[in-house]
Amino acid sequence: MASNESGTPPQRHLPGHIAAALAGAGGPADSAGQPWAGRSLAGDDARIHNFEDDDGTADAGYLTAVTALRAGRGDEAAVVASLATARVFIPIVAQLAEEAEGQDGLQADKQANMALVTLKAADGRTAMPAFTSAKALAAWHPEARPVAVYAARAALSAVSEGAELLVLDPGAAVTFVVRRPAMWALAQQHDWIPSYTDDVLAGEMRRAAAGFPAVRGLELLPGRGVAAQTADGSVLAGGGAGPELQVVLYLADGLDAAGVQQLVAGLQAEWSRNVLFGERVDSMEIKLRRAVH
């Protein structure tokens, strides 16, 4: 049986418990819970951040986790776990508000509001940038203002903006992408388990596959999109944008191309109806193998 692949970056609706957490936080806000909307460049709004004695350097725990990942001693789950207590910087930029006409008929002074920055990933998804140090943010966008927030707050703000990715330090020596399931877990301050190491998820997917007699086995492995590349060309075993999950299906002989296509479509439909799958899988690729008798 020839190998086949299919990539699936499904769109996911926001689970109710995450939507509730977002509503309770008042939407996109800074570390003090104050919304970005309507901010000016004057007075207290011009302060860089609200963290006392913060020298603007990257969180030590995050640096340790990334160093271990680069050396092959750590994994991406440890990097995400390090963000649970880390401070990051969110870039906000000035946007010109509507000018008002003064009493003399002249235009009044221009007012600048502050806005969160979002990006478009290569696959079209919305991504929010965040930076582990003020220096990294300044190198990326010298005119952006760094506002310090805990990474969990940054993740929650990313969710509120409709972002499916949180991108740490874009343009830096190491850029680490926090994919949607990890971002949601971080926003809720829950632990994150990568889908390719998730035994509970594997059990759910195998139960769904049991309804398809031609499927003789199923294995979950890291997808090609788990890996990320550093600026110097080194490969990291984590931090990529996906697909992060490779599903290996071991099939019985006798299926033609149309039968295989129908089987895979049926399985994907069955998995997509599973709430756990929807929350824990960002995107996947499927490989087909002949079952060993």
N, C-alpha and C positions, 0 to 999 in steps of 0.2 A: 504494500500500500504506500503510495507516495505521500510525502509530508506536505501538509498544508498549513497556512497561517491565516489568521484573521485578527485584525486589531479592532478593539471595541472601546471607544472612549464615551461611555454612556453619560447622558445628562441626568443629574440626580436632583430630586426635589429636597428642599431643606426639611430634615426631620423636625417633628413638633417640639421635642425637648431642646433642640438647638435654636429654633425660632423663639422659643420662650426665653432662653438665656439671652438672646440678642435683644428682645423687647425689654427685658429687665435691665439691660445695660444702657438703654437709651440710644441705641444706634452707634454709629462711628464716633468715638470719643477719645480723649487723651487719658493720661494716667490718673487724672483727677475726676474722670467721668464727664468732662465738659465736651460738648459736641464741637466738631470742627466748623460747622456751618455758621456763617455770619462773623467769623473772626476778622479782625483788622490787623494791620501791621503796627498799631500804636499801643502804648501802655503795656499792661500786663500781658497782652496777647503776643507781644514781641519776644517774650522770654524764650530761651532755647528749650528748656525743659524744667520739670518740677522735681527732679531727683537731686537731693542734697549731696554734696561731696562726690559728685559723679565726674570723673575725669574724661569721659567720652570714649574710653577704650572698650574693646570687646570683652564680653563676659568670660571669666577664666574657665568656667565649666564648659562653655561652648567650645572655646579654643582647645581644651583638653580632648573633648570628644571628637572634634574634627581632626586633630593631630593623630589620634588613635585610628580613625577611619583611613587617613592617608597612609598610615604605616601598616594597614592590614590587621590591626589588633582590635578594631571596633567595628560597629555597624551603624546603619542610619537610624535605627531605633534609639540608640544611645545618644545620637546627636539631637533628635527630637526631644528626648527625655531631658536633655540639658537645658532646653529652652523653657522648661516649666517654671524656672525661677530666674530666667535671664531677662535683662533689660535690652531692648532694641530701640532703634530710632526709626520713626516713620517720617518720610519726607512730605512736607506740605509746601505748596507753591502758591504764590499770589495770583489771584484772578481779578481782573478789573470789574468792579461792580458798575451798575448803570449810573451814569452821571446825572446829577440833579441840576436844575436851572436855578440860579440865584435870583434875588429880588431885582437886580439890575439887568436881568436878561442874559448875563454871562453864565457860562458853565461853572458850577460849583467845583470844589476840589474833588479830584478823583478818589474813590474809596476802593481799597483792595481787600477782598475777602480771601481767606485761606482755603485751599482744597486739597484733599487727599489725592495722591498720584496712583493711577492704575496703568497697567501695561497689557498688551496683547501677546500671549504666548504664540509659538510657531503654529500650534494647532488651532488657533483662534480663541482659546479660552482666556478669560480675564485673570490677570495675576496682579497681586499687590507687592511692591518692593518693600523690603525692610532691611535695615543695616545694623550690623553688630557694633559698629563704631562710628563716631561722628566723622572721622577721617575718611572712611569708606564712602559715606554719603556725600561728603563734600567733593570727593574725586568724581563721583557719578553725576552730580548735579550741583554745581557751586552755588546756585541761587536758591536752592531748596532749603527750607528751615528744618533742622532735626528736632523732632518732638519725641521725648523719651517715654516709652510705655513698656509695660511688661509684655513679653511675647504672646501671652494668652490674650491680652487686650488687643494686640495687633491682629491676631488670628480672628478674633470676634469682629473687629472692624472690617477685615477682609471679607468675612462672610456677609456682612451687611452691605458691602459694595458689590455683591454678586461674584466675587472672585473665587476661583476654584484652586488657585495656587498661591502660596506665600513664598516669594523668592528672596532669599537672604543674600545680601551683598552682590547684586548683579554688577557685572563688569570688574569684580575684584579677582584676586588670584584664585579664590575658592568661592564659587557660587553654589549655594545649596537650596534646592527646591523642596518645600514642604507641600506635599500633594494633599488633595482634598480630604481624604480620611484622616490623615495626621493633623491637618489644619483644624478640622472639626473637633478632634480629640483634644488638641491644645486649647481651643476656644472654651471647651467645657472643663478644662483642667483634669482630663482623664489620661490614663496611660494609653499609648498607641502600640498596637502590634501590627507589623507589616503583614499584608494579606498572604504573602507567600510563606509565612511561618505560622499562620493562624490555624491551629488544629480544629477549633470550633467551626470556622468557616469551611475548612476542608470537609468536615463531616456533613455540613448542610449541603454543600455542592454534590457530595457523593450520594446523599439521600435523593436529591433531585435527579441525578443521573441514573439511579436505580430503575427509574421508569422507562428507560431506553435500553432494551435488551442487547443492542449491538455494542453498547459501552461495557467493556469488560474490566476497565480500571481507569483511575483518574489520579493525577499527581499535580501538586502545586509547586512551582519553582519561581525564582526571581525572573522577571521579564527583562528584555533587553534595555528597557528604559529606566531601570533602577540605577544604573551607572551614570556618573557625571564626569565631566572632564575639566580639569583645572586649566588655568591660563597657560601653564607650561607644558600642557599635553598629557599630564599624568591622568590616570583613570581612577576614580573613586568608586568604591562598591556601595554607592548610595548617593542620594541627593539629586537624582535625575528626575526629569519631568514625566516619565512613563512612556509606554505601558510598563507597569511595575509587576504585573502578575502574568506568568506563563502557565496556562492550563494544558497539561499533556493528557490527551485522551487515547486510551488503548482500545482499539475497535476490532470487532470480529471481522473475518473475511466475508466477502460477498456483496459489499455495498458499492454501487457505482457512484459516479461524481454527483449525480442528482440526489441520491440517497444520503450521501455524506453531507451535502449542503443542507438538506432538510433536517437531518439530525442535529447539526450544529445550531441551526436557527431555532429549533425546538428547545435545545438545552439553554441557549442564551435567553430565550423568552421565559423559561422556567426559573432560571437564576434571577432574572431581573425583577421577578415578583417577590423575591425573598428580601425582607427588610434588612437582615444582617448583611447580605451581599451588597445591597445598595449603600450601606454605610461604610463598609470596610474595603470595597474594591473601587479603585479610581478608574483604571483602564486595564485591559488585558489583551493577551494574544493567545491563540489556540494552536497547538501543534498536534498532529494526528500520528499515531503509531499503530503498527499491527500488534494485536495482542499475542503474547507468547503462549502457546498451548502447552 
